Amino acid sequence: MSCPHTRAVLDGEAPHVDVSAHVHGCRDCRDHAAALDHVDAMFHNLQPPPLPGDLLADTLAIIDDAFDAARDGELFTALAPPAVPAALRARTLTAVDAEMGIRPARRWRRAAPLVLLAAAALLVVALPSDDAPDISTFSVKGPGASLPHLDLKVVVEQGGVLARYRADTPYHVGDAFYFRVSVDTPATATLLHIVGDEAVVVHAQPVEGLGDEDLRIDGQPLAWELEPGEQAASLVVLAGEPLPVESVGLDGQATCAALASAFAVSCARIDVEVAP
């Protein structure tokens, strides 16, 4: 066991193996592990910043003024119902099917404002692509086309406390996962949940390739929650062209390899163990 491999395991950047024997006998790696534990302890002890006492009153006053202005301007008039886009109708039917048991349902929510501040400080660990040795070998783009380079960073909220995702840490029902992506060219980032031999699209959004960007719902970072009854979960983020489908059959193939081969995308994956 080499020092670089040991540190990659400790940092959550390599698959989990038992490195305790090496850490016990290597002072440098022991110091590295102690430093990581110290950082985790510091973030566990962080307190949320206090909100100004008049913030709530000022916010409600602004909302009341906006509604008064809208009412005085006769904006609250009868409107014809808007046409429902075909894509929205398809997504809605997919969600209904999931709730009825046709497809396993998943929940996401928007993060609370105070959680966002701490999550931004913790999204610092990049995860490598999982089982695709060279993602470009699976490209189906034409000559001269290139795939974006994808870095994925993940933070987990547990009981109001935030910590960076670790592949060797069991998580619990109700824990929420936040995702930040970085690409070197504009692309669409797509979050998928692996359900058996199927990868189901959860969320997709454009990313500009100008630095780190959070996966967001209605302007707020998406928080993915573990649900009762789960024993494990696998999540995948793709970067490339938008997927033309809502789900992808994997047929027993390695996830990133299958998706990259089918859609010419870059791929990163995290696997989550759920504590009993």
PAPA-799041 format. One record per atom (N, C-alpha, C): x, y, z. Coordinates in steps of 0.2 Angstrom, whole numbers, plus 5000, padded with zeros to 4 digits. Example, Ala and Ser with C-alpha at 12.3 -4.5 7.8 and 13.67 -1.06 7.14 Angstrom:
# PAPA-799041
506649725039;506249785039;506649845039;506449895035;506849955036;506450005039;
END
This chain:
# PAPA-799041
500449945000;500050005000;500450065000;500450104995;500850164994;500550224998;500950274999;500650335003;500150374998;500350384992;499850414987;499150384987;499150314987;498550274987;498150284993;498550274999;498250285005;497850355006;498250405004;497950475005;497350475000;497350444994;496750454990;496150414993;496250364997;495750325000;495450365006;495950395010;495750445015;495350505013;495550525007;495150585004;494550575001;494350505000;493750484997;493850484989;494450494987;494550494979;494650424976;494750374980;494850304978;494450264982;494250204979;493850154982;494050134989;493550124993;493750115000;494150045001;494650045004;495049985006;495249995013;495449945017;495749955024;496449975024;496550045026;497250065026;497450085033;497150055038;497350065045;498050045046;498249985043;498949955045;499450005042;499350035036;499850075033;499850145037;499250165039;499250235043;499550225049;499450165053;499750155059;500550155059;500750135053;501550125053;501850185049;501450235046;501750285042;501550355045;502050395048;501950455051;501550505047;501850515040;501550565036;500750545034;500650485033;499950465032;499450475038;499850455044;499450465050;499350545052;499750585050;499650655051;499150685046;499150655040;498650675035;497950655037;497850595040;497250565043;496950615049;497450635053;497250675059;497050745056;497350765051;497150835048;496450835045;496250775042;495650775039;495150765045;495250725050;494850725056;494750795059;495250835059;495250895063;494750945059;494850945052;494450985048;493650965049;493550895049;492850875050;492550895056;492950895062;492750915068;492650995068;493051035065;492951105064;492251125061;492051085056;491451095052;490851075056;490951025060;490450995065;490251045070;490751085072;490651135077;490451205075;490351215068;490151275066;489451295068;489351355070;488651375072;488451425066;487751415064;487451465059;487551535061;487651575056;487751645058;487051675060;487051725065;486351755067;486051795061;485351795061;485051835056;484851905059;484951955056;484752025059;483952015061;483852045067;483252045070;482652075066;482852125062;482252155058;482252125051;482552065049;482552045043;481852015041;481551975045;480851955044;480352005043;480352055047;479852115046;479952145040;480652165038;480752195032;480552155026;480652095026;480552055020;479752045019;479352035025;478652035024;478352105022;478652155024;478452225021;478552235014;479152205011;479252215004;478752175000;478652115003;478152065000;477452104999;477252125005;476552165005;476552225001;477052255000;477052314995;477052294988;477352234987;477352214980;476652184978;476352154983;475652134981;475152194981;475252244985;474852304984;474852334978;475552334975;475652374969;475352334963;475352264964;475052224958;474352224958;474052234964;473252234965;473052304962;473452354964;473252424962;473352434954;473752394951;473852394944;473452344940;472952314943;472452274940;472852214937;473352184940;473752124937;473352064939;472952064944;472652004946;471951994942;471951994936;471451984932;471351914929;470851894927;470751824924;471251804918;471551754919;472051734913;471851674910;471951664904;471851594901;472351554903;472251484904;472751444906;473251434901;473951434903;474451424898;474451354895;474751354889;474851284886;475351244890;475251184891;475751144894;476251114890;476851134890;477351104886;477451024886;477550994880;477550924880;478050894885;478650924885;479150894890;478950894897;478550954899;478350954906;477750904907;477350894902;476850844903;477150774904;477650754900;478050694900;478350684907;478650734910;478950734916;478450724922;477850754921;477350754926;477050674926;476950654920;476650584920;477150534923;477850544921;478350504924;478350504932;478250564935;478250574942;477550534945;477050544941;476450514944;476450434944;476750404938;476950334938;477350314943;477850354945;478350334951;477950334957;477450384959;477150384965;476650324965;476450294959;475950244959;476350174959;476950174960;477350114960;477550084954;477450124948;477650094942;478450104941;478650154944;479450164944;479550194951;480150164954;480250194961;480350264962;479950294967;479950364967;480550394971;480750454970;481350484973;481150554975;481450584981;481250644983;481850694982;481750754980;482250804981;481950864984;482350914987;482050974990;482551034989;482351094990;482851144989;483151154996;483751174996;484151185003;483951255006;483951255013;483851315017;484451355016;484251425016;484851475015;485451465019;485351455026;485951445030;486351385029;485951335026;486351275024;486751285018;486551325014;486951345007;487551375009;487651415014;488251455016;488751405018;488551355022;489051305024;489251255019;488751235015;488851185009;489351215004;489351285003;489751314998;490551305001;490651305007;491251305010;491551235010;491151185009;491351115010;491351085003;491151114998;491151074991;491851084988;492351044991;493051054989;493350984987;493050934987;493350864985;493050844978;493450834973;493250814967;493250744967;492750714963;492750634963;492950614956;493350564955;493450544948;492950504945;492950494938;492450454935;492550384937;491950344937;492050274941;492350224936;492050194932;492250134928;492450144921;492550204919;492650214912;493450234912;493850194910;494550204910;494850264906;494550274900;494650334896;493950354893;493650404896;492950414894;492950434886;493450464883;493450474876;493350414872;493550354874;493550294870;492750274869;492350304873;491650284872;491250344868;491550394866;491250444862;490950424855;490350454854;490050434847;490050504843;490350554845;490350614842;490750614835;490650664831;491050664825;491750684826;492150674820;492850694820;492950764823;493450774827;493650834830;493250864836;492650824837;492250844843;492650814850;492550854855;492850834861;492350834867;492450794872;491950794878;492250844883;491750864887;491950914892;492350874898;492850904901;493150874907;492650884913;492450834917;491950844922;492250824929;492150874934;492350864941;491750874945;491650824949;491050824953;491250824961;490850874964;491050884971;490350874975;490350844981;489750824985;489850834992;489350864995;489250875002;488650845005;488650825011;488050785014;487850825020;487250835021;486950865027;486650805031;486850805037;486650755042;486350785048;485750785049;485450825055;485650895056;485650925050;485850995051;486651015050;487050965051;487750965050;488050945044;488450985041;488750975034;489450945034;489550895030;490250865029;490350845022;490950845020;491050815013;490950745012;490650725006;490550655005;491150615006;491050555009;491550505009;491350435007;491650405002;491450345000;491450285005;491850295010;491850245015;491350255021;490950305021;490450325026;489750305025;489450265030;488750245029;488350305031;487850315027;487350375028;486650345030;486250395032;485550375035;485050405031;484450375032;483850395029;483750475031;483550515027;483450585028;484050625027;484650595026;485250635024;485150665017;485450725016;485350755010;486050775007;486050765000;486650764996;486650824991;487150864991;487250924987;487750914982;487650944976;488050924970;488350984967;488950994966;489351044962;489751014957;489651044951;490051024945;490451074942;490951054939;491451094935;491551064928;491551104923;491651074916;492051134913;492451114908;492951154904;492651184898;492051164896;491651184890;490951184892;490551234889;489751234891;489451164889;489051144893;488751074893;488051074897;487751014896;487151004900;487350954906;487250974912;487350924918;486750894919;486750824920;486150784921;486250734927;485850744932;485850694938;485450634937;485650574938;485250514937;485350474943;484850434945;484750384950;484750314947;485250274949;485250204947;484750164950;484250134947;483750094950;483850024946;484149974949;484249914946;484649914940;484449894934;484749904928;484549964924;484250014927;484050074924;484250134927;484450184923;484750254926;484150304924;483850334929;483250374929;483450444930;483250484925;483450564925;483050594931;483450624935;483150664941;483150734939;483650764936;483750834935;484250854930;484150904926;484650924921;484650994920;485251024919;485251094918;485851114914;485851174911;486451194907;487051224912;487651204911;488251234914;488651274909;488951324912;489351374907;490051354906;490351314910;491051294909;491451354912;491251394917;491651454919;491851444926;491851384929;492051364936;491451324939;491551314946;491051274949;490351304949;489851254948;489151274947;488751224951;488251244955;487851194959;487251174955;487051114956;486451084953;485851124957;485451154953;484951194957;484251174954;483751194959;483051184957;482751254959;482451284955;482051354956;482551404959;483251394957;483751444959;484051424965;483851374969;484151354975;484551284974;485051274977;485451204976;484951144978;484951094973;484551034974;484850994980;484450974984;484650924990;484350864989;484750804988;484450744986;484450704993;483850674995;483750645001;483750565001;484050535005;483950455006;483250445009;482950395007;482250375009;482250315013;481650305017;481550245021;481550185016;481850125019;481850065015;482450055010;482850105009;483450105005;484050065009;484450025006;485049995009;485650025005;485550054999;486150084996;485850124990;486250174988;486050214982;486650234978;486450234971;487050254967;486750314963;487150364962;486950424958;487550444953;487350464948;487750484942;487650554940;488150584938;488150654935;488450644928;488150674923;488450674916;488550744914;488950754909;489150814906;489150804899;488750844895;488750834888;488150864885;487950834879;487250854876;486650824881;486150864881;485550844885;485350774882;485150734887;484850664886;484250664882;484050624877;483450634874;482950584877;483050554883;482650504886;482550524893;482050494897;481950504904;482350454908;482450394905;482750334908;483150294903;483750264905;484150224901;484250154904;484150104900;484250034902;484950024902;485249994907;485949974907;486149904905;485649864906;485749794904;486349754907;486549774913;487049744917;487749774915;487749824911;488449854910;488649904915;489249914915;489549964920;489250034918;488950074923;488550134922;488850184918;489450204920;489750264916;489950244909;490250174909;490350154902;489750154897;489250124900;488650114896;488350184894;488350234898;488050304897;488550334892;489150334893;489650364889;489550344882;489550274881;489450244875;488850264871;488350264875;487650284871;487550354870;487850404874;487650474873;488250514872;488850494872;489450534871;489450594876;489550564883;489550614888;490150594893;490350644897;490750624903;490350604909;490650564913;490250534918;490650534925;490250544930;490550534937;489950504941;490150464946;489750424950;489850414957;489350424962;489550404969;489050354971;489350304975;488950254978;488850264985;488250254988;488050274995;487850214999;488150195004;487950145009;487450175014;486950145015;486450165020;486450125026;486550155032;486650125038;485950095040;486050035043;485350005045;485050045051;
END
